[in-house]
Amino acid sequence: MWLEVFQILCDDPGTSCLFHLWLQLLGVRWSSIFFLYVENVARVKKLSLSGFMHYKLRTADQLFVQWPQLQNKYPRAHYAGSLM
């Protein structure tokens, strides 16, 4: 199966990890996809479980947080203000 995907933007913590696993099972070359994860605006003090997994396992090419204190706590995360 050939699937041409260039960018994926996920903001739902439950589906982002499953979507990543689903693409791997389909045999989609992950190196050709740019994966963005946007943490929920309700997460003020710490990342959700999915956000933490993406951060620690480095599965997301860019991880965006919507609070500056989260960017201070997780330096590889990007703070861009309120996105959603």
PDB file of N, CA, C and O in Angstrom, chain B, residues numbered from 101:
ATOM      1  N   MET B 101       0.854  -1.185   0.000  1.00  0.00           N
ATOM      2  CA  MET B 101       0.000   0.000   0.000  1.00  0.00           C
ATOM      3  C   MET B 101       0.892   1.238   0.000  1.00  0.00           C
ATOM      4  O   MET B 101       1.823   1.343   0.799  1.00  0.00           O
ATOM      5  N   TRP B 102       0.608   2.153  -0.883  1.00  0.00           N
ATOM      6  CA  TRP B 102       1.381   3.386  -0.981  1.00  0.00           C
ATOM      7  C   TRP B 102       0.535   4.531  -0.463  1.00  0.00           C
ATOM      8  O   TRP B 102      -0.565   4.780  -0.955  1.00  0.00           O
ATOM      9  N   LEU B 103       1.048   5.214   0.518  1.00  0.00           N
ATOM     10  CA  LEU B 103       0.359   6.344   1.124  1.00  0.00           C
ATOM     11  C   LEU B 103       1.335   7.497   1.157  1.00  0.00           C
ATOM     12  O   LEU B 103       2.406   7.393   1.756  1.00  0.00           O
ATOM     13  N   GLU B 104       0.979   8.588   0.523  1.00  0.00           N
ATOM     14  CA  GLU B 104       1.882   9.732   0.469  1.00  0.00           C
ATOM     15  C   GLU B 104       1.418  10.799   1.443  1.00  0.00           C
ATOM     16  O   GLU B 104       0.489  11.556   1.162  1.00  0.00           O
ATOM     17  N   VAL B 105       2.072  10.847   2.583  1.00  0.00           N
ATOM     18  CA  VAL B 105       1.746  11.794   3.637  1.00  0.00           C
ATOM     19  C   VAL B 105       3.014  12.566   3.956  1.00  0.00           C
ATOM     20  O   VAL B 105       4.096  11.988   4.064  1.00  0.00           O
ATOM     21  N   PHE B 106       2.875  13.864   4.105  1.00  0.00           N
ATOM     22  CA  PHE B 106       4.047  14.680   4.384  1.00  0.00           C
ATOM     23  C   PHE B 106       4.027  15.277   5.782  1.00  0.00           C
ATOM     24  O   PHE B 106       5.073  15.393   6.422  1.00  0.00           O
ATOM     25  N   GLN B 107       2.853  15.657   6.260  1.00  0.00           N
ATOM     26  CA  GLN B 107       2.761  16.261   7.589  1.00  0.00           C
ATOM     27  C   GLN B 107       1.553  15.702   8.314  1.00  0.00           C
ATOM     28  O   GLN B 107       0.496  15.484   7.722  1.00  0.00           O
ATOM     29  N   ILE B 108       1.730  15.474   9.604  1.00  0.00           N
ATOM     30  CA  ILE B 108       0.634  15.025  10.454  1.00  0.00           C
ATOM     31  C   ILE B 108       0.605  15.941  11.670  1.00  0.00           C
ATOM     32  O   ILE B 108       1.629  16.153  12.320  1.00  0.00           O
ATOM     33  N   LEU B 109      -0.568  16.483  11.974  1.00  0.00           N
ATOM     34  CA  LEU B 109      -0.757  17.338  13.136  1.00  0.00           C
ATOM     35  C   LEU B 109      -1.758  16.647  14.051  1.00  0.00           C
ATOM     36  O   LEU B 109      -2.907  16.435  13.664  1.00  0.00           O
ATOM     37  N   CYS B 110      -1.333  16.296  15.259  1.00  0.00           N
ATOM     38  CA  CYS B 110      -2.206  15.637  16.224  1.00  0.00           C
ATOM     39  C   CYS B 110      -2.340  16.503  17.457  1.00  0.00           C
ATOM     40  O   CYS B 110      -1.363  17.054  17.963  1.00  0.00           O
ATOM     41  N   ASP B 111      -3.573  16.612  17.932  1.00  0.00           N
ATOM     42  CA  ASP B 111      -3.794  17.337  19.180  1.00  0.00           C
ATOM     43  C   ASP B 111      -4.600  16.509  20.160  1.00  0.00           C
ATOM     44  O   ASP B 111      -4.837  16.947  21.286  1.00  0.00           O
ATOM     45  N   ASP B 112      -5.023  15.336  19.761  1.00  0.00           N
ATOM     46  CA  ASP B 112      -5.794  14.475  20.641  1.00  0.00           C
ATOM     47  C   ASP B 112      -4.862  13.436  21.257  1.00  0.00           C
ATOM     48  O   ASP B 112      -4.280  12.633  20.528  1.00  0.00           O
ATOM     49  N   PRO B 113      -4.707  13.430  22.576  1.00  0.00           N
ATOM     50  CA  PRO B 113      -3.738  12.540  23.186  1.00  0.00           C
ATOM     51  C   PRO B 113      -4.032  11.062  22.970  1.00  0.00           C
ATOM     52  O   PRO B 113      -3.104  10.260  22.867  1.00  0.00           O
ATOM     53  N   GLY B 114      -5.297  10.691  22.901  1.00  0.00           N
ATOM     54  CA  GLY B 114      -5.613   9.279  22.759  1.00  0.00           C
ATOM     55  C   GLY B 114      -5.290   8.714  21.395  1.00  0.00           C
ATOM     56  O   GLY B 114      -4.868   7.563  21.278  1.00  0.00           O
ATOM     57  N   THR B 115      -5.484   9.510  20.368  1.00  0.00           N
ATOM     58  CA  THR B 115      -5.309   8.979  19.019  1.00  0.00           C
ATOM     59  C   THR B 115      -3.904   9.156  18.461  1.00  0.00           C
ATOM     60  O   THR B 115      -3.535   8.447  17.524  1.00  0.00           O
ATOM     61  N   SER B 116      -3.124  10.052  18.987  1.00  0.00           N
ATOM     62  CA  SER B 116      -1.817  10.306  18.377  1.00  0.00           C
ATOM     63  C   SER B 116      -0.889   9.102  18.470  1.00  0.00           C
ATOM     64  O   SER B 116      -0.209   8.768  17.500  1.00  0.00           O
ATOM     65  N   CYS B 117      -0.853   8.453  19.619  1.00  0.00           N
ATOM     66  CA  CYS B 117       0.003   7.262  19.763  1.00  0.00           C
ATOM     67  C   CYS B 117      -0.527   6.116  18.918  1.00  0.00           C
ATOM     68  O   CYS B 117       0.245   5.391  18.289  1.00  0.00           O
ATOM     69  N   LEU B 118      -1.854   5.951  18.903  1.00  0.00           N
ATOM     70  CA  LEU B 118      -2.447   4.888  18.083  1.00  0.00           C
ATOM     71  C   LEU B 118      -2.241   5.141  16.598  1.00  0.00           C
ATOM     72  O   LEU B 118      -1.995   4.207  15.835  1.00  0.00           O
ATOM     73  N   PHE B 119      -2.340   6.385  16.189  1.00  0.00           N
ATOM     74  CA  PHE B 119      -2.131   6.738  14.793  1.00  0.00           C
ATOM     75  C   PHE B 119      -0.689   6.451  14.368  1.00  0.00           C
ATOM     76  O   PHE B 119      -0.447   5.954  13.269  1.00  0.00           O
ATOM     77  N   HIS B 120       0.252   6.764  15.237  1.00  0.00           N
ATOM     78  CA  HIS B 120       1.656   6.495  14.972  1.00  0.00           C
ATOM     79  C   HIS B 120       1.876   4.987  14.816  1.00  0.00           C
ATOM     80  O   HIS B 120       2.564   4.555  13.891  1.00  0.00           O
ATOM     81  N   LEU B 121       1.298   4.189  15.710  1.00  0.00           N
ATOM     82  CA  LEU B 121       1.412   2.731  15.637  1.00  0.00           C
ATOM     83  C   LEU B 121       0.747   2.200  14.375  1.00  0.00           C
ATOM     84  O   LEU B 121       1.292   1.310  13.723  1.00  0.00           O
ATOM     85  N   TRP B 122      -0.415   2.725  14.019  1.00  0.00           N
ATOM     86  CA  TRP B 122      -1.145   2.304  12.829  1.00  0.00           C
ATOM     87  C   TRP B 122      -0.316   2.539  11.567  1.00  0.00           C
ATOM     88  O   TRP B 122      -0.270   1.680  10.688  1.00  0.00           O
ATOM     89  N   LEU B 123       0.335   3.691  11.474  1.00  0.00           N
ATOM     90  CA  LEU B 123       1.181   3.973  10.312  1.00  0.00           C
ATOM     91  C   LEU B 123       2.364   3.016  10.239  1.00  0.00           C
ATOM     92  O   LEU B 123       2.753   2.600   9.148  1.00  0.00           O
ATOM     93  N   GLN B 124       2.933   2.665  11.372  1.00  0.00           N
ATOM     94  CA  GLN B 124       4.043   1.717  11.367  1.00  0.00           C
ATOM     95  C   GLN B 124       3.581   0.340  10.925  1.00  0.00           C
ATOM     96  O   GLN B 124       4.298  -0.345  10.195  1.00  0.00           O
ATOM     97  N   LEU B 125       2.382  -0.082  11.359  1.00  0.00           N
ATOM     98  CA  LEU B 125       1.852  -1.379  10.950  1.00  0.00           C
ATOM     99  C   LEU B 125       1.552  -1.428   9.460  1.00  0.00           C
ATOM    100  O   LEU B 125       1.671  -2.482   8.835  1.00  0.00           O
ATOM    101  N   LEU B 126       1.164  -0.296   8.889  1.00  0.00           N
ATOM    102  CA  LEU B 126       0.910  -0.233   7.449  1.00  0.00           C
ATOM    103  C   LEU B 126       2.192  -0.196   6.633  1.00  0.00           C
ATOM    104  O   LEU B 126       2.163  -0.347   5.412  1.00  0.00           O
ATOM    105  N   GLY B 127       3.306   0.004   7.306  1.00  0.00           N
ATOM    106  CA  GLY B 127       4.586   0.036   6.611  1.00  0.00           C
ATOM    107  C   GLY B 127       4.931   1.384   6.017  1.00  0.00           C
ATOM    108  O   GLY B 127       5.761   1.478   5.112  1.00  0.00           O
ATOM    109  N   VAL B 128       4.297   2.427   6.524  1.00  0.00           N
ATOM    110  CA  VAL B 128       4.598   3.765   6.042  1.00  0.00           C
ATOM    111  C   VAL B 128       5.975   4.164   6.563  1.00  0.00           C
ATOM    112  O   VAL B 128       6.262   4.024   7.752  1.00  0.00           O
ATOM    113  N   ARG B 129       6.811   4.655   5.679  1.00  0.00           N
ATOM    114  CA  ARG B 129       8.144   5.094   6.087  1.00  0.00           C
ATOM    115  C   ARG B 129       8.019   6.342   6.941  1.00  0.00           C
ATOM    116  O   ARG B 129       7.651   7.407   6.445  1.00  0.00           O
ATOM    117  N   TRP B 130       8.325   6.211   8.219  1.00  0.00           N
ATOM    118  CA  TRP B 130       8.147   7.306   9.155  1.00  0.00           C
ATOM    119  C   TRP B 130       9.103   8.455   8.887  1.00  0.00           C
ATOM    120  O   TRP B 130       8.802   9.596   9.236  1.00  0.00           O
ATOM    121  N   SER B 131      10.245   8.183   8.278  1.00  0.00           N
ATOM    122  CA  SER B 131      11.225   9.247   8.047  1.00  0.00           C
ATOM    123  C   SER B 131      10.734  10.255   7.015  1.00  0.00           C
ATOM    124  O   SER B 131      11.255  11.369   6.948  1.00  0.00           O
ATOM    125  N   SER B 132       9.743   9.885   6.213  1.00  0.00           N
ATOM    126  CA  SER B 132       9.246  10.805   5.196  1.00  0.00           C
ATOM    127  C   SER B 132       8.093  11.672   5.710  1.00  0.00           C
ATOM    128  O   SER B 132       7.572  12.503   4.967  1.00  0.00           O
ATOM    129  N   ILE B 133       7.694  11.492   6.957  1.00  0.00           N
ATOM    130  CA  ILE B 133       6.556  12.216   7.524  1.00  0.00           C
ATOM    131  C   ILE B 133       7.043  13.180   8.596  1.00  0.00           C
ATOM    132  O   ILE B 133       7.885  12.829   9.422  1.00  0.00           O
ATOM    133  N   PHE B 134       6.514  14.384   8.579  1.00  0.00           N
ATOM    134  CA  PHE B 134       6.813  15.379   9.602  1.00  0.00           C
ATOM    135  C   PHE B 134       5.653  15.376  10.586  1.00  0.00           C
ATOM    136  O   PHE B 134       4.545  15.782  10.234  1.00  0.00           O
ATOM    137  N   PHE B 135       5.889  14.925  11.816  1.00  0.00           N
ATOM    138  CA  PHE B 135       4.844  14.718  12.805  1.00  0.00           C
ATOM    139  C   PHE B 135       4.871  15.823  13.853  1.00  0.00           C
ATOM    140  O   PHE B 135       5.869  16.007  14.550  1.00  0.00           O
ATOM    141  N   LEU B 136       3.763  16.560  13.957  1.00  0.00           N
ATOM    142  CA  LEU B 136       3.615  17.638  14.954  1.00  0.00           C
ATOM    143  C   LEU B 136       2.616  17.197  16.011  1.00  0.00           C
ATOM    144  O   LEU B 136       1.544  16.684  15.687  1.00  0.00           O
ATOM    145  N   TYR B 137       2.964  17.394  17.260  1.00  0.00           N
ATOM    146  CA  TYR B 137       2.043  17.093  18.357  1.00  0.00           C
ATOM    147  C   TYR B 137       1.795  18.374  19.138  1.00  0.00           C
ATOM    148  O   TYR B 137       2.737  19.034  19.578  1.00  0.00           O
ATOM    149  N   VAL B 138       0.529  18.721  19.309  1.00  0.00           N
ATOM    150  CA  VAL B 138       0.145  19.914  20.066  1.00  0.00           C
ATOM    151  C   VAL B 138      -0.504  19.449  21.364  1.00  0.00           C
ATOM    152  O   VAL B 138      -1.539  18.783  21.349  1.00  0.00           O
ATOM    153  N   GLU B 139       0.115  19.806  22.485  1.00  0.00           N
ATOM    154  CA  GLU B 139      -0.427  19.419  23.785  1.00  0.00           C
ATOM    155  C   GLU B 139      -1.685  20.218  24.068  1.00  0.00           C
ATOM    156  O   GLU B 139      -1.808  21.371  23.655  1.00  0.00           O
ATOM    157  N   ASN B 140      -2.602  19.610  24.763  1.00  0.00           N
ATOM    158  CA  ASN B 140      -3.883  20.210  25.107  1.00  0.00           C
ATOM    159  C   ASN B 140      -3.671  21.471  25.940  1.00  0.00           C
ATOM    160  O   ASN B 140      -2.771  21.526  26.779  1.00  0.00           O
ATOM    161  N   VAL B 141      -4.498  22.477  25.705  1.00  0.00           N
ATOM    162  CA  VAL B 141      -4.389  23.749  26.423  1.00  0.00           C
ATOM    163  C   VAL B 141      -4.695  23.575  27.917  1.00  0.00           C
ATOM    164  O   VAL B 141      -4.279  24.401  28.729  1.00  0.00           O
ATOM    165  N   ALA B 142      -5.405  22.525  28.280  1.00  0.00           N
ATOM    166  CA  ALA B 142      -5.726  22.283  29.684  1.00  0.00           C
ATOM    167  C   ALA B 142      -4.524  21.776  30.470  1.00  0.00           C
ATOM    168  O   ALA B 142      -4.554  21.771  31.700  1.00  0.00           O
ATOM    169  N   ARG B 143      -3.478  21.353  29.792  1.00  0.00           N
ATOM    170  CA  ARG B 143      -2.273  20.868  30.469  1.00  0.00           C
ATOM    171  C   ARG B 143      -1.385  22.049  30.816  1.00  0.00           C
ATOM    172  O   ARG B 143      -0.696  22.594  29.953  1.00  0.00           O
ATOM    173  N   VAL B 144      -1.403  22.439  32.077  1.00  0.00           N
ATOM    174  CA  VAL B 144      -0.686  23.634  32.522  1.00  0.00           C
ATOM    175  C   VAL B 144       0.603  23.271  33.253  1.00  0.00           C
ATOM    176  O   VAL B 144       1.622  23.935  33.068  1.00  0.00           O
ATOM    177  N   LYS B 145       0.573  22.223  34.085  1.00  0.00           N
ATOM    178  CA  LYS B 145       1.717  21.889  34.928  1.00  0.00           C
ATOM    179  C   LYS B 145       2.580  20.757  34.402  1.00  0.00           C
ATOM    180  O   LYS B 145       3.791  20.755  34.620  1.00  0.00           O
ATOM    181  N   LYS B 146       1.979  19.792  33.710  1.00  0.00           N
ATOM    182  CA  LYS B 146       2.757  18.678  33.171  1.00  0.00           C
ATOM    183  C   LYS B 146       2.096  18.166  31.901  1.00  0.00           C
ATOM    184  O   LYS B 146       0.923  18.434  31.642  1.00  0.00           O
ATOM    185  N   LEU B 147       2.865  17.428  31.116  1.00  0.00           N
ATOM    186  CA  LEU B 147       2.365  16.881  29.863  1.00  0.00           C
ATOM    187  C   LEU B 147       1.402  15.732  30.120  1.00  0.00           C
ATOM    188  O   LEU B 147       1.467  15.076  31.160  1.00  0.00           O
ATOM    189  N   SER B 148       0.516  15.496  29.174  1.00  0.00           N
ATOM    190  CA  SER B 148      -0.342  14.321  29.244  1.00  0.00           C
ATOM    191  C   SER B 148       0.523  13.081  29.033  1.00  0.00           C
ATOM    192  O   SER B 148       1.698  13.196  28.684  1.00  0.00           O
ATOM    193  N   LEU B 149      -0.047  11.906  29.240  1.00  0.00           N
ATOM    194  CA  LEU B 149       0.711  10.678  29.056  1.00  0.00           C
ATOM    195  C   LEU B 149       1.203  10.556  27.621  1.00  0.00           C
ATOM    196  O   LEU B 149       2.349  10.173  27.387  1.00  0.00           O
ATOM    197  N   SER B 150       0.346  10.878  26.661  1.00  0.00           N
ATOM    198  CA  SER B 150       0.761  10.815  25.252  1.00  0.00           C
ATOM    199  C   SER B 150       1.841  11.844  24.944  1.00  0.00           C
ATOM    200  O   SER B 150       2.817  11.542  24.257  1.00  0.00           O
ATOM    201  N   GLY B 151       1.667  13.051  25.451  1.00  0.00           N
ATOM    202  CA  GLY B 151       2.675  14.084  25.238  1.00  0.00           C
ATOM    203  C   GLY B 151       4.007  13.703  25.862  1.00  0.00           C
ATOM    204  O   GLY B 151       5.066  13.935  25.277  1.00  0.00           O
ATOM    205  N   PHE B 152       3.950  13.118  27.051  1.00  0.00           N
ATOM    206  CA  PHE B 152       5.175  12.680  27.726  1.00  0.00           C
ATOM    207  C   PHE B 152       5.858  11.561  26.941  1.00  0.00           C
ATOM    208  O   PHE B 152       7.083  11.538  26.822  1.00  0.00           O
ATOM    209  N   MET B 153       5.052  10.623  26.399  1.00  0.00           N
ATOM    210  CA  MET B 153       5.624   9.534  25.598  1.00  0.00           C
ATOM    211  C   MET B 153       6.278  10.077  24.332  1.00  0.00           C
ATOM    212  O   MET B 153       7.384   9.670  23.976  1.00  0.00           O
ATOM    213  N   HIS B 154       5.590  11.002  23.651  1.00  0.00           N
ATOM    214  CA  HIS B 154       6.180  11.597  22.446  1.00  0.00           C
ATOM    215  C   HIS B 154       7.449  12.372  22.783  1.00  0.00           C
ATOM    216  O   HIS B 154       8.404  12.371  22.005  1.00  0.00           O
ATOM    217  N   TYR B 155       7.462  13.023  23.924  1.00  0.00           N
ATOM    218  CA  TYR B 155       8.637  13.798  24.336  1.00  0.00           C
ATOM    219  C   TYR B 155       9.815  12.873  24.661  1.00  0.00           C
ATOM    220  O   TYR B 155      10.925  13.087  24.174  1.00  0.00           O
ATOM    221  N   LYS B 156       9.577  11.861  25.473  1.00  0.00           N
ATOM    222  CA  LYS B 156      10.663  10.975  25.903  1.00  0.00           C
ATOM    223  C   LYS B 156      11.161  10.068  24.774  1.00  0.00           C
ATOM    224  O   LYS B 156      12.365   9.849  24.638  1.00  0.00           O
ATOM    225  N   LEU B 157      10.237   9.543  23.965  1.00  0.00           N
ATOM    226  CA  LEU B 157      10.619   8.631  22.883  1.00  0.00           C
ATOM    227  C   LEU B 157      11.025   9.362  21.612  1.00  0.00           C
ATOM    228  O   LEU B 157      11.502   8.746  20.659  1.00  0.00           O
ATOM    229  N   ARG B 158      10.833  10.678  21.603  1.00  0.00           N
ATOM    230  CA  ARG B 158      11.167  11.523  20.445  1.00  0.00           C
ATOM    231  C   ARG B 158      10.468  11.068  19.167  1.00  0.00           C
ATOM    232  O   ARG B 158      11.060  11.087  18.088  1.00  0.00           O
ATOM    233  N   THR B 159       9.213  10.661  19.294  1.00  0.00           N
ATOM    234  CA  THR B 159       8.453  10.229  18.120  1.00  0.00           C
ATOM    235  C   THR B 159       7.853  11.408  17.365  1.00  0.00           C
ATOM    236  O   THR B 159       7.570  11.294  16.172  1.00  0.00           O
ATOM    237  N   ALA B 160       7.658  12.522  18.029  1.00  0.00           N
ATOM    238  CA  ALA B 160       7.152  13.716  17.351  1.00  0.00           C
ATOM    239  C   ALA B 160       8.333  14.574  16.906  1.00  0.00           C
ATOM    240  O   ALA B 160       9.278  14.795  17.663  1.00  0.00           O
ATOM    241  N   ASP B 161       8.264  15.050  15.671  1.00  0.00           N
ATOM    242  CA  ASP B 161       9.326  15.929  15.190  1.00  0.00           C
ATOM    243  C   ASP B 161       9.322  17.257  15.935  1.00  0.00           C
ATOM    244  O   ASP B 161      10.376  17.818  16.235  1.00  0.00           O
ATOM    245  N   GLN B 162       8.134  17.749  16.228  1.00  0.00           N
ATOM    246  CA  GLN B 162       7.999  18.953  17.052  1.00  0.00           C
ATOM    247  C   GLN B 162       6.826  18.776  17.987  1.00  0.00           C
ATOM    248  O   GLN B 162       5.756  18.322  17.581  1.00  0.00           O
ATOM    249  N   LEU B 163       7.029  19.137  19.238  1.00  0.00           N
ATOM    250  CA  LEU B 163       5.991  19.062  20.249  1.00  0.00           C
ATOM    251  C   LEU B 163       5.710  20.476  20.731  1.00  0.00           C
ATOM    252  O   LEU B 163       6.600  21.154  21.245  1.00  0.00           O
ATOM    253  N   PHE B 164       4.488  20.912  20.565  1.00  0.00           N
ATOM    254  CA  PHE B 164       4.101  22.266  20.950  1.00  0.00           C
ATOM    255  C   PHE B 164       3.312  22.241  22.254  1.00  0.00           C
ATOM    256  O   PHE B 164       2.419  21.412  22.431  1.00  0.00           O
ATOM    257  N   VAL B 165       3.642  23.146  23.157  1.00  0.00           N
ATOM    258  CA  VAL B 165       2.884  23.335  24.384  1.00  0.00           C
ATOM    259  C   VAL B 165       2.272  24.733  24.337  1.00  0.00           C
ATOM    260  O   VAL B 165       2.754  25.614  23.625  1.00  0.00           O
ATOM    261  N   GLN B 166       1.199  24.917  25.111  1.00  0.00           N
ATOM    262  CA  GLN B 166       0.479  26.178  25.040  1.00  0.00           C
ATOM    263  C   GLN B 166       0.625  27.015  26.307  1.00  0.00           C
ATOM    264  O   GLN B 166      -0.101  27.989  26.503  1.00  0.00           O
ATOM    265  N   TRP B 167       1.569  26.629  27.166  1.00  0.00           N
ATOM    266  CA  TRP B 167       1.860  27.382  28.378  1.00  0.00           C
ATOM    267  C   TRP B 167       3.368  27.526  28.514  1.00  0.00           C
ATOM    268  O   TRP B 167       4.089  26.545  28.326  1.00  0.00           O
ATOM    269  N   PRO B 168       3.875  28.727  28.839  1.00  0.00           N
ATOM    270  CA  PRO B 168       5.327  28.931  28.911  1.00  0.00           C
ATOM    271  C   PRO B 168       6.009  28.110  30.004  1.00  0.00           C
ATOM    272  O   PRO B 168       7.168  27.726  29.845  1.00  0.00           O
ATOM    273  N   GLN B 169       5.314  27.832  31.114  1.00  0.00           N
ATOM    274  CA  GLN B 169       5.952  27.049  32.173  1.00  0.00           C
ATOM    275  C   GLN B 169       6.205  25.603  31.733  1.00  0.00           C
ATOM    276  O   GLN B 169       7.129  24.962  32.234  1.00  0.00           O
ATOM    277  N   LEU B 170       5.402  25.086  30.809  1.00  0.00           N
ATOM    278  CA  LEU B 170       5.667  23.747  30.276  1.00  0.00           C
ATOM    279  C   LEU B 170       6.909  23.752  29.394  1.00  0.00           C
ATOM    280  O   LEU B 170       7.674  22.788  29.392  1.00  0.00           O
ATOM    281  N   GLN B 171       7.107  24.815  28.658  1.00  0.00           N
ATOM    282  CA  GLN B 171       8.302  24.899  27.815  1.00  0.00           C
ATOM    283  C   GLN B 171       9.553  25.004  28.683  1.00  0.00           C
ATOM    284  O   GLN B 171      10.606  24.485  28.312  1.00  0.00           O
ATOM    285  N   ASN B 172       9.452  25.663  29.823  1.00  0.00           N
ATOM    286  CA  ASN B 172      10.585  25.737  30.748  1.00  0.00           C
ATOM    287  C   ASN B 172      10.889  24.373  31.357  1.00  0.00           C
ATOM    288  O   ASN B 172      12.052  24.031  31.573  1.00  0.00           O
ATOM    289  N   LYS B 173       9.844  23.594  31.634  1.00  0.00           N
ATOM    290  CA  LYS B 173      10.006  22.273  32.243  1.00  0.00           C
ATOM    291  C   LYS B 173      10.491  21.236  31.227  1.00  0.00           C
ATOM    292  O   LYS B 173      11.251  20.333  31.574  1.00  0.00           O
ATOM    293  N   TYR B 174      10.053  21.365  29.977  1.00  0.00           N
ATOM    294  CA  TYR B 174      10.426  20.442  28.903  1.00  0.00           C
ATOM    295  C   TYR B 174      11.107  21.252  27.799  1.00  0.00           C
ATOM    296  O   TYR B 174      10.425  21.738  26.896  1.00  0.00           O
ATOM    297  N   PRO B 175      12.422  21.409  27.844  1.00  0.00           N
ATOM    298  CA  PRO B 175      13.114  22.345  26.947  1.00  0.00           C
ATOM    299  C   PRO B 175      13.034  22.014  25.454  1.00  0.00           C
ATOM    300  O   PRO B 175      13.178  22.915  24.627  1.00  0.00           O
ATOM    301  N   ARG B 176      12.812  20.767  25.093  1.00  0.00           N
ATOM    302  CA  ARG B 176      12.698  20.442  23.662  1.00  0.00           C
ATOM    303  C   ARG B 176      11.329  20.789  23.099  1.00  0.00           C
ATOM    304  O   ARG B 176      11.135  20.774  21.883  1.00  0.00           O
ATOM    305  N   ALA B 177      10.379  21.101  23.972  1.00  0.00           N
ATOM    306  CA  ALA B 177       9.037  21.491  23.525  1.00  0.00           C
ATOM    307  C   ALA B 177       9.088  22.936  23.024  1.00  0.00           C
ATOM    308  O   ALA B 177       9.930  23.726  23.451  1.00  0.00           O
ATOM    309  N   HIS B 178       8.188  23.258  22.129  1.00  0.00           N
ATOM    310  CA  HIS B 178       8.110  24.608  21.564  1.00  0.00           C
ATOM    311  C   HIS B 178       6.874  25.308  22.118  1.00  0.00           C
ATOM    312  O   HIS B 178       5.782  24.738  22.129  1.00  0.00           O
ATOM    313  N   TYR B 179       7.049  26.534  22.573  1.00  0.00           N
ATOM    314  CA  TYR B 179       5.943  27.344  23.046  1.00  0.00           C
ATOM    315  C   TYR B 179       5.599  28.368  21.973  1.00  0.00           C
ATOM    316  O   TYR B 179       6.460  29.130  21.534  1.00  0.00           O
ATOM    317  N   ALA B 180       4.349  28.382  21.558  1.00  0.00           N
ATOM    318  CA  ALA B 180       3.924  29.331  20.533  1.00  0.00           C
ATOM    319  C   ALA B 180       2.641  30.043  20.943  1.00  0.00           C
ATOM    320  O   ALA B 180       1.917  30.558  20.090  1.00  0.00           O
ATOM    321  N   GLY B 181       2.359  30.077  22.219  1.00  0.00           N
ATOM    322  CA  GLY B 181       1.121  30.707  22.680  1.00  0.00           C
ATOM    323  C   GLY B 181      -0.053  29.778  22.497  1.00  0.00           C
ATOM    324  O   GLY B 181       0.119  28.569  22.341  1.00  0.00           O
ATOM    325  N   SER B 182      -1.245  30.339  22.517  1.00  0.00           N
ATOM    326  CA  SER B 182      -2.454  29.545  22.359  1.00  0.00           C
ATOM    327  C   SER B 182      -2.637  29.176  20.890  1.00  0.00           C
ATOM    328  O   SER B 182      -2.745  30.054  20.034  1.00  0.00           O
ATOM    329  N   LEU B 183      -2.670  27.890  20.603  1.00  0.00           N
ATOM    330  CA  LEU B 183      -2.785  27.428  19.221  1.00  0.00           C
ATOM    331  C   LEU B 183      -4.184  26.946  18.876  1.00  0.00           C
ATOM    332  O   LEU B 183      -4.604  27.038  17.723  1.00  0.00           O
ATOM    333  N   MET B 184      -4.909  26.432  19.865  1.00  0.00           N
ATOM    334  CA  MET B 184      -6.245  25.877  19.573  1.00  0.00           C
ATOM    335  C   MET B 184      -7.218  26.305  20.622  1.00  0.00           C
ATOM    336  O   MET B 184      -8.393  25.944  20.558  1.00  0.00           O
TER     337      MET B 184
END
